[in-house]
């Protein structure tokens, strides 16, 4: 006669976004008594997969999975893995189970039910192997998970695996991100011919359209909130960058680490077989400044990044190349053909030009500048050597002219006019 068996399995991911994360493995110790009672002794081993070791809190779901004497009803065929979740799909091994789990996770489904058909002697190991396989497939999905749990009940040759999970965004919000990121990426592809241009376009789009804040309607940690509300925090910045880079065909990884004692998130990007760090959050000035896009944390090597960031180095590919370090002093940039005019943060914000084909920079003017734009053969900017007055200059550094005597900022060009802010928004025909 079969003895009754009780197994408990706990899987806990992202109880608190970024800051608390763990992967729980459950071991069984079963003591049999003569009257067939069961003594359950659980040992929970927690692997540290980010910089913070998680503790099991009230949010942890602990469910019992019970051996069933009567066999559940048989399924007649194995259901194919499709792009849409399907209740009660049937699987026969760990790989198929992982495929099924991933379908549910990647569609942001709140629950799932999977029917396993086969020998259940190793069911605990099969479920754990499938879970590990599924959860490691997609940084974007993993980064949006808040918490989830798996429980199962089984007989001799069948098992029912039940999952319950929650995310930082809804399925509808996930669909919104997918649709609208594709629209942005289509524009980037039209304007950018090289991989470096595409990565820079992603950085520029996120920085110029986002305000760093936790005061949002939806979760500030999600890609949806950064894209739809133009607000959010580092996790949302990094996850949106991940989505955009992936659609652009650029390999990327989502990185969880620290700045000081605070949890932080950013990306690793692969270009020409070399990896680089990209921190769009730290390229965005706080408080927000219109037109200010920094590149201090754009395609950075490990050594430079480690000056103020920490992460578990062994968990990520090494980034040793310094090929793009010439970007790191760029602020308030505007591009004219293959020249990037910018305020040099390493030289008292003076006007410089970077040749994008050679990576070489030179000073254009001794003037301290911000809010640089270009139109019709002229560079326009706020002249911080002279009261932040509106000023224009030729790209070769000649013919510099003051255009007003007011504190001027937030310059942009539209429909043949230069717009700028003094005590009110003004415009000037070009």
N, C-alpha and C positions, 0 to 999 in steps of 0.2 A: 504493500500500500504506500502511495506517495505521501511523504510528509509535507505538512504545510510550511511554506517559506515566505518570509516577509523581507523585502529589500527596500531601502530608502535611497533615493538618488537626489542630490541637490546640485543644480547648476545655477550660478549667480553671476550676472555680468552687468556692470555699470549701474549699480544702485544709485550712485551720484555720478552724473556725466563727467568723464575724464578723471575726476579726483579719486573715486573709489571704484576699483575694478578687480575682479578675481575670477579664476577658473577653478571650480571645485571638483574634486574627484572623490568618489565615495567608495570606501572599502567595507566589506562585510565581514563580521565575525559572528558566526552562528553557533549557538550552544544548544544541542538537542537534549531533551529530557525524556524520561520514560513515558510520560503521559502526552508526548508530542507537543508540549508547550514550546514556545520560541523565546529565547532571550536575545534581544536586539542590542548589539553594541556597535555604535557607529564611530568610525574614525574619519574625520573630514580633513583632507590635506589641501591647503590653498597654495597655488602657485602664484608668485608675484609677476604679473605680466605688464604692469606699468610701474611707475615709481612708487606707487602706494599699495601696500598690502591691505586687502579688503578684510573687513570683519563682517560676520553674518549678523544682520540686523533684523528688525521686525519686518522688513520688506522681503526677506528671504522666504521663498516658498519651499516648504518641505512636505513632500507627498509620499505616501506609501504605495508600493507596487506589490500586488498580492498574487501569488500563484492561484490559478483558478482550476478546480478539479474538473469542471465541465468545460469542454472545449468551446471556444467561441464559434459562431457560424463561419463556414468556409467561404472564401472568395474564389471565384472561378478563374480569374486571370490577373496577371500583374499589370497594374495601370501604368501607362507610359508617363514619363516626367514631362510636363507641359509648362508653359509660362504662367499659367494661372493655378492657384491653389485648388485642390480637389479633396473633399472630405473622404476619409477612409481609404486613401490610395494604398495599394499593396506593394510591399517590397520583400526581397528575398535575401539580401545581404547588406553589409555595412555601407558599401558604396551607393547602392540604390537608396538606402535610408538617408544618407548624407545629401544626395541629390534632392530628395523629397523635402528634407528640412530646409535646404537652401532656397527652394522655391517659396516656401512660406516666409522665411526670414526676409528674403529680397523683395517680396511683395508687401512687406510690413503688415502681415496678417497677425491679428491678436492671439489666435489660437490655431492649433493644428491637431489632427488625428491621423496617425499612420498605422496601418496594419502590417505586421511582420509575419511572414509565413516561412517556417523552417525550424530547425533544431534550436531550442531556446536554452541549451546548456550554458552558452556563453552570452546570454542576452545583455547582461550588464556591460560587458566589454564591447559588444556590438554597438549598443546605444552610445557609449562614451566615445568610441572611435568615430561613429557617424557624426556626433555633435562636434568633435574637434575638427573634423574635415570640413563640415559645413560652415562653421564660424570663422575659419581662417581664410575663406575664399575671397572675401570682399571687405576691404577696410572701410568702405563707404557705409555698408550695411552695419558692420560691427560698430562703427563710430556713432551710429544713431540708436543703438540699443540702450535702453535704460536698465531693464532687468528681464529675466525670464527663468522659467523652471520647466523641467521635464519629469514626468512620472510615467510609469508603465505597469501593466498587469499582464500576466502571461500564463499560458498552459504548456503542455508538452511540445507542441509544434506550432503554436501561434502566439503572438503578443500584440497588444495595443499600446502604442506610444502616444502620449498626450502632451502637448506643449502649450504653454501659456506665456506670452511675452508682451512687453510694452516698449514703445519707441519714443524718440524725441519729436517725431512728426507722424501724422496720419497717412494712410495710403493715398488719400486725395492730395495732401501736401507733397508727398513723394512724386506723384504723377505731375503736379504743377512744376516741380523742380526739373524733372526729366524733360518736359516739353519746352520750358523757357530757357533752360541751359542750352538745349539744342539750337534754339533761335539765336542766342548770343554767340555760340560757337560757330554757327554758319557765317556770321558777319566777320568773326575773327579770321576764319579761313580765307575769306575774300581779300582781307587786307594784309594778311601775314603769310609770307612765303617760307620762312625758316622756322625751325623748332624754337630757337631762342626768341624770335619775335612773338610766337604764340604764347610762350610762357610769360613773357613780359606783358602781353595783352591781358592775360588772366590776372596777373598781379594788379595791373592798372585798373581793370574793370572793378575788381573787388574793392580796392582801396578808394577809388573815386566815387563809388556808389554806396559806401557803407559807413555808418557811424558806430563806433564801439560803445555799446551800452547793454546793460541787462534789463533795461526798461522796455520790454517788448510784449506784444500780445501773445505770440506763440513762444515756444522755447527759444531763448537766445543762443542755445547750443546747436541748433539745427541749421542745415543748409537752406531750408525753406525760409526761415526768418531773415537770414542775411539777404537772400535773393528777393523775397516779396516785400519785406518791411524795411530793407536797407539798413538794418540794425542787427546787432548780435555781439557775440564774444568769440574768443579764439577758436573754439571747437567748430562753430558755425562757419567762420572764415575758412578754416582748413578743410572742412568737409565740402564746401562749395568749390573750393579750388580743386579738390580731388575729383569732383564730378566734371568740372570743366576740362581739366587736363586729360582725364580718361577719354572723354568724347573727342578730344583733339588727337587722340592716339599717342599720347605721351605717358610713359610709364611713371607712376607715382606711388608713394606710400604715405599713409597717415601716421604721424608721429605723436606719441603722448610723452610728455616730459615735464620739466619744471623750469620756471624762472624764479630764482630764490626759493622760497618755500611755497610758492603758488603753482598749482597745476596749470599746464599750458599745452597747446597743441599746434602743430604746424605740418609741413609736408616735406618729403624728399622727392626730388625730381631727377629723372635719368635722361641725360643728353649725351649722345655720342659715346655710349658705354660708360659714362662717368656719372656718379650721383652727386647732387647738390641739395642743400637745405633751402627751403623757401618759406619764409614766415610773413604771410600777407598781413597778419595782425600788427606786427611790429613795424611794418612798412607804412602803416596808417597812423598819422600823427594824432595824438590825443591831448587837448580837445581837437575835434575835427577841423581841418583847415581846407577850404575849397581850393582845388588845384594842386595840393601838396601830395605828391606821390614819392615816397622814398624807396631806395634800393639798398639800404644798409644790410637787409636780410634777404637779398635776392641772389640766389645761386651761390650759396656760401659753403665753404669747406668745414669739416668737423672742428678744426683748430680754432677758426674764427667764431663759429657758433658756440663753442664751449666757453667762450669768454663770459657769457651771461645766460646760457641755456644748459640744462643737464638732461640726460636721457640714458636709458640702458643701452649702451653702445652695441653690445653683442646681439641685441634684438633687431638691429637694422643694418643695412649695407653701409660700408664705409664711404665717406665723402672726402676725398683727399685733393681733388683738383681745385686750383685757384684761378682757372682760366678767365672767369668773369668778375674778378675782384675790382676791375675798373668801374663797375657800376656802383660800388658801395658808398661813394661820396656824392651821389646824385640826389638832388632835391628840386622840386618845382620844375620838372623837365618838360620841354616841348621839342618835338622832332621835326626837322626840315630835311627831307630826303634821307640821306644816311648820316646826318649830323644831329646830335642830341645836345641842345643848349640847356644849361642847368645852373642852379645855384650850388656852389661847391661847399659842402658842410665842413670839409677839411681846410678850407682857406677863407674863413670868415664870410661865407656865403657869397663870394664874388662870382661874376659871370664867367662860365667856362663853356667850352664846346667839346663833345666827345665824338670822335670819328668811329662810327659803329662797324666799319669794315676793318679797321686796324686796332681798335681798342685804345687808341692814343687820345689824350686830353691836352688842351692848352687853354690858357686864360684869354678871354675876349676883352674884358674890361676890369678895372679895379673897383668898379661900382658893386656894392652889395645889393643883391636883387632877390625878389620873391615874385610869385604869381606870373611866371613868364608865359607869354603866348606869341604866336607868329602870324603875320598877315601881310600879304602884298610887299614882300621884300624888307619888312621891318620886324624887329623883336620889340614887344611891349612888355613892361614890367613895373612893379613897385620898386622905386629907387630908395633903398634903406640907407644909402649914404647921404641922401638929401630928403629927410622927412617923410619917407615912403611916398614921395610924389610920383605921379604917373610919368613914365619916361619911355622914349623909344630910341633904338639904336640899330644900325645896319649889322647884319650877321658877321661882317668882318671886323667889327669893333669901331667903325667910324661914324661920325655925325650923330653923336648922342645928344638928345634934346629933351628938356623938361617940358611937359605938356600941361601941368597944372601945379598948384601949390596946396594940395589937400592930401591928407592921409588916404591912400588908395589901396584897395585889395580886391580879391575875387574877380580877376580878369577872365573874360572869355570872349570868343569871336563867334558871331552868328549873323547870317544873312547880310553880310556887308557892313556890319557894325561891330565896334569894340565896346563891350559892356564892362562896367566896373562899379565898385561900391566905394562911396565916400561916406557922407552922412546919410546918403540915399543912393539907390541904384541909378546910374547914369549911362549914357551911351554916346559914342562918337562915330560919325561916318568915316569909313576907311577909303 
